[in-house]
């Protein structure tokens, strides 16, 4: 047999040697994996016997790139920074033309919030900003809340600052009295209702009724006399300036049941407005009223309208307090609180009348 007829011998794997007591040593090593690559022919064996031939490595397979067909209706991707401009292109769409594209160069340089809101109607940010800075928007409410907090802190530290913080505005009001017990609650009531108001007090007296009016008619006459006195002594008070008068009086609701009340009369002749409102009553004992009647002279010129001695002086002497504090000492509610509630109702009624008058004109 010639050398060309000899077949190469494939070396056999060595047989495992068993070692007693070791289970892993009894496992045979893995055999040589067969090769399934048939892309290249196997080279002929060499002349040397018993020598394994080297099998060439398989050639790498080149991937095939399949390009998709472009869709003319599909929008093309635009880079964030175009090479030609150096600035981003912003797509700005409007309801009329949703395909319009503008760059920042086409926008106005000093566009305000309203202009940006008109240019970009679909932008939620500019819509929010436009509503925030508008009258009544969130920024306006935050500013008003901050101002209210600061005003509250200032008035808490110094209550007298409330008059200066809320003075001004379109309302100028005169109180026909220079007593702070009457001017202060009316000022606070109108400033609360109108936001800002200038309220001043001018001394006024009534000489047509008794010092202590008894009954609603006597109190109304005394209040009207105070308003007329203020307007006659002050030439700068025209008919367009409202005047408020406060008059205390005694009222007998039923037999021997007396109450001390305050009548508020509001007058503005230019608009034909006159408002009347009475405060909550403070009960007065019958003996105190009898004492006021006994102290009044028989020949008192105003005896038909009341007494010459005020009920406040009698109650203050019995309760041993100042005559302006006897209501609080008797019931726990001061006269200022009673006047404040009544003045708020008066201010609210006046504000409603102004709104009706403005609507009619």
VOGU-3710 file (C-alpha; in Angstrom, 3 decimals, decimal comma):
1> xxxxxxxxxx> 0,000/0,000/0,000  1,387/3,337/-1,064  1,701/6,390/1,071  -1,186/8,145/-0,761  -3,647/5,411/0,230  -2,960/5,834/3,901  -5,694/7,616/5,884  -4,759/10,052/8,647  -5,398/8,792/12,106  -7,425/10,971/14,467
11> xxxxxxxxxx> -5,918/10,902/17,929  -8,184/9,413/20,512  -9,029/11,217/23,729  -7,175/9,854/26,737  -9,158/7,568/28,923  -9,959/8,833/32,401  -8,120/7,310/35,271  -10,397/6,339/38,059  -9,336/7,420/41,500  -11,177/5,769/44,286
21> xxxxxxxxxx> -12,983/8,101/46,665  -13,324/11,067/44,235  -16,547/11,267/42,250  -15,481/14,152/40,003  -12,427/12,255/38,787  -14,644/9,590/37,260  -16,215/12,089/34,812  -14,573/11,950/31,372  -13,339/15,199/29,804  -15,440/16,672/26,996
31> xxxxxxxxxx> -14,772/15,344/23,572  -13,786/17,588/20,680  -16,808/19,354/19,201  -17,467/18,693/15,537  -17,201/21,544/13,050  -20,187/22,231/10,763  -18,517/24,922/8,658  -18,527/23,840/5,029  -17,809/27,172/3,349  -14,173/26,253/2,719
41> xxxxxxxxxx> -12,883/22,894/1,487  -10,758/20,757/3,743  -7,167/20,763/2,705  -5,578/17,498/1,715  -3,673/15,734/4,432  0,039/16,133/4,441  2,495/13,420/3,749  3,380/13,103/7,362  1,279/10,491/9,067  -0,542/10,930/12,334
51> xxxxxxxxxx> -0,377/14,794/12,191  -3,729/16,657/12,392  -4,320/19,255/9,733  -5,158/22,892/10,546  -8,687/23,978/9,566  -8,922/27,574/8,349  -11,108/30,008/10,351  -14,501/30,864/8,851  -14,844/34,181/7,039  -17,076/36,805/8,733
61> xxxxxxxxxx> -20,469/37,335/7,170  -21,126/40,926/6,095  -24,575/42,197/7,203  -26,946/43,339/4,521  -28,344/46,852/5,112  -31,836/47,339/3,777  -32,850/50,965/3,359  -36,536/51,798/3,844  -38,298/53,810/1,226  -38,783/57,405/2,231
71> xxxxxxxxxx> -42,334/58,602/2,824  -42,868/62,050/1,282  -45,662/62,845/3,812  -43,541/62,070/6,858  -41,788/64,983/8,551  -38,027/64,866/8,494  -35,994/65,050/11,646  -34,385/68,434/12,172  -31,181/68,602/14,219  -31,297/70,595/17,437
81> xxxxxxxxxx> -28,585/72,981/16,195  -28,557/73,353/12,388  -25,151/73,830/10,854  -26,325/76,743/8,734  -27,808/78,879/11,494  -26,120/78,002/14,737  -29,503/78,575/16,467  -32,391/76,195/17,093  -35,374/76,339/14,785  -38,621/76,603/16,746
91> xxxxxxxxxx> -41,776/75,269/15,152  -44,525/77,747/15,920  -47,953/76,531/14,859  -51,126/78,481/14,692  -54,678/77,279/14,008  -54,530/78,795/10,492  -51,290/77,155/9,396  -50,073/74,209/11,426  -46,995/73,721/9,216  -45,532/77,228/9,598
101> xxxxxxxxxx> -42,043/77,251/11,065  -40,339/80,351/12,382  -36,959/80,929/13,938  -36,295/83,105/16,979  -35,033/85,846/14,644  -38,571/86,386/13,370  -39,947/86,993/16,896  -40,011/90,553/18,298  -37,038/91,310/20,489  -38,988/93,030/23,282
111> xxxxxxxxxx> -42,260/91,136/23,121  -44,311/91,445/26,257  -46,387/88,740/27,871  -49,555/89,628/25,999  -47,759/89,616/22,628  -46,165/86,248/23,322  -49,551/84,892/24,302  -50,967/86,014/20,948  -48,018/84,607/18,962  -48,056/81,270/20,759
121> xxxxxxxxxx> -51,717/80,591/21,551  -51,041/76,912/22,140  -48,350/77,527/24,742  -49,621/76,755/28,208  -46,717/78,562/29,883  -47,392/81,936/28,300  -51,122/81,525/28,844  -50,492/80,919/32,548  -48,158/83,903/32,823  -50,657/86,120/31,009
131> xxxxxxxxxx> -53,399/85,105/33,431  -51,106/85,381/36,440  -50,161/89,005/35,853  -53,651/90,098/34,828  -55,964/91,893/37,213  -57,296/89,360/39,677  -54,704/86,755/38,637  -52,681/84,598/40,988  -49,851/87,108/41,292  -52,343/89,855/42,061
141> xxxxxxxxxx> -53,952/87,728/44,768  -50,565/86,828/46,256  -49,610/90,503/46,372  -52,921/91,437/48,012  -52,514/88,626/50,548  -48,977/89,744/51,376  -50,120/93,355/51,725  -52,986/92,290/53,977  -50,600/90,281/56,172  -48,217/93,230/56,504
151> xxxxxxxxxx> -51,097/95,593/57,306  -52,392/93,188/59,946  -48,966/92,978/61,570  -48,593/96,774/61,592  -52,065/97,399/63,001  -51,517/94,719/65,648  -48,344/96,438/66,845  -49,908/99,901/66,562  -53,730/99,942/66,247  -53,710/103,649/65,402
161> xxxxxxxxxx> -51,954/102,878/62,100  -55,160/101,318/60,734  -56,613/104,785/60,150  -53,643/105,840/58,000  -53,313/102,557/56,065  -56,961/102,526/54,965  -57,464/106,247/54,507  -57,896/107,591/51,016  -59,881/106,243/48,117  -62,892/107,847/46,490
171> xxxxxxxxxx> -65,098/108,065/49,594  -64,904/111,099/51,874  -67,271/110,915/54,851  -67,988/113,334/57,687  -69,281/112,316/61,109  -71,269/114,982/62,936  -69,320/114,526/66,152  -65,774/114,929/67,404  -66,059/112,129/69,966  -63,808/109,195/69,153
181> xxxxxxxxxx> -66,406/106,761/70,535  -68,622/107,719/67,569  -66,060/108,483/64,855  -63,878/105,383/65,317  -66,537/102,669/64,739  -67,989/104,501/61,726  -64,526/104,899/60,192  -63,734/101,212/60,667  -67,087/100,117/59,241  -66,835/102,155/56,031
191> xxxxxxxxxx> -63,174/101,237/55,506  -64,073/97,574/55,896  -66,899/97,750/53,372  -65,250/100,068/50,824  -61,621/99,031/51,336  -60,433/102,627/51,667  -62,272/105,685/52,947  -61,435/109,004/54,557  -63,642/109,575/57,598  -63,320/112,738/59,698
201> xxxxxxxxxx> -65,255/114,047/62,675  -66,614/117,577/63,067  -68,235/118,746/66,334  -71,960/119,366/66,120  -74,649/120,072/68,684  -78,438/119,823/68,729  -80,479/122,461/70,518  -83,947/121,445/69,367  -84,317/118,349/71,543  -83,581/117,305/75,101
211> xxxxxxxxxx> -80,131/116,222/76,286  -81,522/112,713/76,648  -83,982/112,090/73,786  -86,838/109,707/74,488  -88,421/107,975/71,506  -87,442/107,500/67,869  -88,909/110,824/66,667  -86,861/112,843/69,130  -83,670/111,018/68,186  -84,293/111,558/64,477
221> xxxxxxxxxx> -84,875/115,290/65,008  -81,650/115,571/67,007  -79,634/113,710/64,337  -81,002/115,899/61,540  -80,138/118,994/63,581  -76,523/117,795/63,921  -76,220/117,241/60,150  -77,672/120,692/59,426  -75,289/122,286/61,938  -72,245/120,698/60,258
231> xxxxxxxxxx> -73,262/121,818/56,782  -74,066/125,353/57,912  -70,774/125,892/59,722  -68,509/124,344/57,079  -68,725/125,984/53,691  -66,391/123,413/52,129  -68,941/120,645/52,661  -71,049/120,517/49,521  -74,120/118,374/49,015  -72,049/115,632/47,418
241> xxxxxxxxxx> -70,178/114,877/50,666  -72,122/112,425/52,859  -72,584/113,177/56,552  -73,471/110,689/59,296  -74,980/111,626/62,650  -75,272/109,370/65,715  -77,843/110,062/68,411  -78,525/107,982/71,512  -82,101/107,689/72,816  -84,324/105,760/75,195
251> xxxxxxxxxx> -87,076/103,552/73,848  -89,877/101,958/75,838  -90,798/98,828/73,908  -93,469/97,632/76,338  -94,719/98,973/79,644  -91,716/99,774/81,853  -89,260/97,969/79,520  -86,609/100,446/78,526  -83,682/100,128/76,171  -80,840/102,465/75,297
261> xxxxxxxxxx> -80,282/102,619/71,513  -78,336/104,667/68,972  -79,851/106,068/65,797  -77,560/106,506/62,736  -78,718/108,894/60,007  -76,808/109,029/56,693  -77,410/111,977/54,338  -76,119/112,740/50,812  -78,429/115,323/49,194  -76,748/115,256/45,741
271> xxxxxxxxxx> -77,902/111,665/45,198  -81,107/112,017/47,209  -79,944/109,382/49,704  -80,969/109,322/53,350  -80,561/106,160/55,396  -81,731/105,527/58,957  -80,585/102,607/61,068  -80,712/101,911/64,794  -78,299/99,822/66,821  -78,957/96,908/69,099
281> xxxxxxxxxx> -80,537/97,971/72,382  -79,018/97,798/75,848  -81,556/97,136/78,629  -81,970/99,929/81,154  -83,573/99,383/84,570  -86,832/101,220/85,180  -85,554/102,947/88,348  -82,714/104,542/86,357  -85,203/106,030/83,896  -87,354/107,243/86,787
291> xxxxxxxxxx> -84,299/108,898/88,330  -83,582/110,754/85,072  -87,169/111,970/84,942  -87,046/113,101/88,586  -83,820/115,072/87,948  -85,373/116,966/85,035  -86,875/120,382/86,056  -90,572/120,942/85,554  -89,925/124,000/83,419  -87,385/122,325/81,169
301> xxxxxxxxxx> -87,922/123,745/77,669  -87,375/120,414/75,907  -89,291/118,270/78,379  -91,587/117,059/75,606  -88,686/115,344/73,807  -86,889/113,846/76,820  -84,899/114,507/79,973  -82,261/117,030/80,880  -80,084/114,335/82,455  -78,574/111,607/80,305
311> xxxxxxxxxx> -79,125/108,000/81,184  -75,406/107,379/80,747  -74,490/109,589/83,670  -76,980/107,826/85,957  -75,883/104,308/84,939  -72,196/105,223/85,179  -72,721/106,509/88,735  -74,511/103,319/89,757  -71,945/101,015/88,097  -68,987/103,228/89,110
321> xxxxxxxxxx> -67,520/103,402/85,589  -66,985/106,088/82,976  -70,183/107,239/81,278  -68,929/105,847/77,920  -68,371/102,360/79,403  -71,616/101,656/81,199  -73,026/99,479/78,354  -70,046/97,153/78,543  -70,207/97,063/82,341  -73,922/96,207/82,245
331> xxxxxxxxxx> -74,026/93,624/79,428  -70,425/92,891/78,374  -70,898/94,579/74,965  -69,424/98,039/74,541  -71,153/100,895/72,753  -68,365/100,893/70,166  -69,202/97,311/69,191  -72,886/98,172/68,930  -72,143/101,179/66,721  -69,682/99,179/64,597
341> xxxxxxxxxx> -72,284/96,548/63,663  -74,891/99,190/62,896  -72,402/101,240/60,857  -71,425/98,164/58,791  -75,067/97,639/57,883  -75,318/101,319/56,996  -72,190/101,180/54,811  -73,417/98,034/53,065  -76,759/99,634/52,260  -75,033/102,748/50,919
351> xxxxxxxxxx> -72,717/100,677/48,719  -75,686/98,817/47,231  -77,443/102,109/46,441  -74,307/103,384/44,696  -74,185/100,235/42,552  -77,864/100,634/41,601  -77,345/104,300/40,759  -74,304/103,500/38,604  -76,225/100,794/36,748  -79,090/103,154/35,972
361> x> -76,816/105,819/34,561
//
